Amino acid sequence: MDLTPKRAAESATEMVQVVLPNDANPLGYILGGTVMHLIDIAGAIACHRHTRSLLVTAAVDDLQFLHSIKVGDLIILKSHVTCVFTTSLEVQVDVYSEETLTGIRQMTSTAFLTFVAIDREGKRIHVPPLIVETELEKRVCEEAHQRRAERLRRKEQARQI
Ligand SMILES: CC(C)(COP(=O)(O)OP(=O)(O)OC[C@H]1O[C@@H](n2cnc3c(N)ncnc32)[C@H](O)[C@@H]1OP(=O)(O)O)[C@@H](O)C(=O)NCCC(=O)NCCS
């Protein structure tokens, strides 16, 4: 496993696709489940590019759908790694709609996901460090540590149910 530190820009990913009728509910809007699927994929791609390893999704934080995206519009997903821990890493995925004819863009969701790096036997492995340089990157990573603590607290709660 190559543990050379990397910048978030090296793994940042943008996915664009048109919303087709098959992706939509009877109102002509993309299904929430389809958006969640695409968020998982966009997040995973950025994390694969960072780790160059196998990964599993460990957690997806609360998800809000602020605007609907209609058939014929574009859905754009931008993902970047925000913080790396030991065997896990957090990625942010921002989702936008874009009207094909006008180009009007709206942010529709922001999601934080945690992936865990594993080898072919399913054993957890270390992930390459993230180079955190700017004040913004440092703040985002500090916030990611707080989100991680909250996730692990909620995981512990879920285990006790
Ligand atoms: C995710 C999974 C590997 C964690 O296994 P585990 O034995 O509970 O993990 P550990 O407690 O040893 O933690 C391993 C790492 O995962 C992180 N982690 C585990 N559960 C987490 C959660 N719910 N949220 C955030 N991070 C989590 C830990 O913080 C730790 O990270 P670190 O090494 O960077 O400090 C395991 O629960 C699993 O395989 N879940 C199913 C995954 C899956 O099927 N996903 C969907 C399809 S890919």
The ligand as a MOL file (V3000), in Angstrom:
LIG
                    3D

  0  0  0     0  0            999 V3000
M  V30 BEGIN CTAB
M  V30 COUNTS 48 50 0 0 0
M  V30 BEGIN ATOM
M  V30 1 C -17.4820 -0.3430 8.5090 0
M  V30 2 C -16.8700 -1.5540 9.2040 0
M  V30 3 C -15.6890 -2.0820 8.3690 0
M  V30 4 C -16.3470 -1.1150 10.5510 0
M  V30 5 O -15.9570 -2.2570 11.2180 0
M  V30 6 P -15.7030 -2.2120 12.8060 0
M  V30 7 O -15.1120 -3.4940 13.2160 0
M  V30 8 O -16.9400 -1.7530 13.4870 0
M  V30 9 O -14.6450 -1.0880 12.7960 0
M  V30 10 P -13.7340 -0.4790 13.8990 0
M  V30 11 O -14.5320 -0.0910 15.0970 0
M  V30 12 O -12.5140 -1.3160 14.0830 0
M  V30 13 O -13.3460 0.8600 13.1020 0
M  V30 14 C -12.5690 0.8440 11.9270 0
M  V30 15 C -12.5620 2.2300 11.4000 0
M  V30 16 O -13.8390 2.5560 10.8850 0
M  V30 17 C -14.3550 3.7010 11.5250 0
M  V30 18 N -15.7880 3.4940 11.6720 0
M  V30 19 C -16.4040 2.3390 11.9610 0
M  V30 20 N -17.7370 2.5340 11.9970 0
M  V30 21 C -17.9400 3.8300 11.7150 0
M  V30 22 C -19.0960 4.6420 11.6080 0
M  V30 23 N -20.3240 4.1370 11.7840 0
M  V30 24 N -18.9210 5.9390 11.3000 0
M  V30 25 C -17.6960 6.4480 11.1040 0
M  V30 26 N -16.5490 5.7370 11.1940 0
M  V30 27 C -16.6890 4.4360 11.5060 0
M  V30 28 C -13.6460 3.7660 12.8650 0
M  V30 29 O -13.6300 5.0810 13.3580 0
M  V30 30 C -12.2640 3.2920 12.4600 0
M  V30 31 O -11.6190 4.3310 11.7850 0
M  V30 32 P -10.0500 4.6890 12.0180 0
M  V30 33 O -9.2690 3.4030 11.8400 0
M  V30 34 O -9.7650 5.6420 10.9400 0
M  V30 35 O -9.9360 5.2440 13.4050 0
M  V30 36 C -17.9130 -2.6900 9.4180 0
M  V30 37 O -18.8880 -2.2380 10.3300 0
M  V30 38 C -18.5820 -3.1300 8.1460 0
M  V30 39 O -18.0030 -3.8710 7.3590 0
M  V30 40 N -19.8120 -2.6450 7.9130 0
M  V30 41 C -20.5440 -2.9520 6.7000 0
M  V30 42 C -20.0670 -2.0840 5.5450 0
M  V30 43 C -20.9270 -2.2470 4.3330 0
M  V30 44 O -21.3730 -3.3270 4.0320 0
M  V30 45 N -21.1810 -1.1290 3.6520 0
M  V30 46 C -22.0870 -1.0810 2.5450 0
M  V30 47 C -21.5780 -1.7030 1.3290 0
M  V30 48 S -19.9380 -1.2440 0.8920 0
M  V30 END ATOM
M  V30 BEGIN BOND
M  V30 1 1 1 2
M  V30 2 1 2 3
M  V30 3 1 2 4
M  V30 4 1 2 36
M  V30 5 1 4 5
M  V30 6 1 5 6
M  V30 7 2 6 7
M  V30 8 1 6 8
M  V30 9 1 6 9
M  V30 10 1 9 10
M  V30 11 2 10 11
M  V30 12 1 10 12
M  V30 13 1 10 13
M  V30 14 1 13 14
M  V30 15 1 14 15
M  V30 16 1 15 16
M  V30 17 1 15 30
M  V30 18 1 16 17
M  V30 19 1 17 18
M  V30 20 1 17 28
M  V30 21 1 18 19
M  V30 22 1 18 27
M  V30 23 2 19 20
M  V30 24 1 20 21
M  V30 25 1 21 22
M  V30 26 2 21 27
M  V30 27 1 22 23
M  V30 28 2 22 24
M  V30 29 1 24 25
M  V30 30 2 25 26
M  V30 31 1 26 27
M  V30 32 1 28 29
M  V30 33 1 28 30
M  V30 34 1 30 31
M  V30 35 1 31 32
M  V30 36 2 32 33
M  V30 37 1 32 34
M  V30 38 1 32 35
M  V30 39 1 36 37
M  V30 40 1 36 38
M  V30 41 2 38 39
M  V30 42 1 38 40
M  V30 43 1 40 41
M  V30 44 1 41 42
M  V30 45 1 42 43
M  V30 46 2 43 44
M  V30 47 1 43 45
M  V30 48 1 45 46
M  V30 49 1 46 47
M  V30 50 1 47 48
M  V30 END BOND
M  V30 END CTAB
M  END
